Amino acid sequence: MTSTSPIRHTARPIRREAPTHLFAIGQSVRLKGGFGRSVLPADIYHVTATLPPTGDSPQYRIRNDDERFERVTTQDSLEPVGMSRSGGGATLIERTFGHGQGTETKQSRD
C-alpha cells in the first residue's frame, strides 16, 4: 500500500501594506451616526494622535475641547468636518499660503 503524504509548501505569509491614515493630527472630525442632524460644537473633535491599526482600520486619539479626556476610535467611525466659512470663504490652502500672491511664473522673452 502506498501512503500519500500531503505536500507541504513553506509559503511565506502574505504581507499586506498597513492601512493609511486618512485624517491628520489637528484635523477636525466628528463621530459618524449623526443621522442628518446639524453639527454642534460639542460634536466636533480634533485628532491628537494617530495610532496603529486594529484589524483593517487605523485608529486615532481624538479630543473635544469641552471634555477633559481623549477618546480612541477607528477610522471607519470618523468623518471629516466641512470647512467653516469663517475665513472669509478662503480655502485652507489660501489661508495658509495666501491668495496666489507671488505664485505667478515669469516667462522670458526672447
Residue pairs with C-beta under 8 A, 6 or more apart in sequence:
18 52
18 53
18 58
19 53
19 56
19 57
19 58
19 75
20 58
21 50
21 58
21 60
21 75
22 58
22 75
23 29
23 47
23 50
23 60
23 75
23 78
23 80
24 47
25 47
25 48
25 49
25 50
26 46
26 47
27 46
27 47
27 80
28 44
28 45
28 46
28 80
28 81
29 44
29 45
29 46
29 47
29 60
29 62
29 78
29 79
29 80
29 81
30 39
30 43
30 44
30 45
30 78
30 79
30 81
31 43
31 45
31 73
31 77
31 78
31 79
32 76
32 77
32 78
32 79
34 43
39 81
41 65
41 66
42 64
42 66
44 64
44 81
45 62
45 63
45 64
45 71
46 62
46 63
46 64
46 65
47 60
47 61
47 62
48 61
48 62
48 63
48 70
49 60
49 61
50 58
50 59
50 60
50 61
51 58
51 59
51 60
51 61
51 72
52 58
52 59
53 59
54 74
57 74
57 75
57 76
58 74
58 75
59 72
59 73
59 74
59 75
60 72
60 73
60 74
60 75
60 78
61 70
61 71
61 72
62 70
62 71
62 72
62 73
62 78
63 69
63 70
63 71
83 91
83 92
87 94
87 95
90 99
94 100
97 103
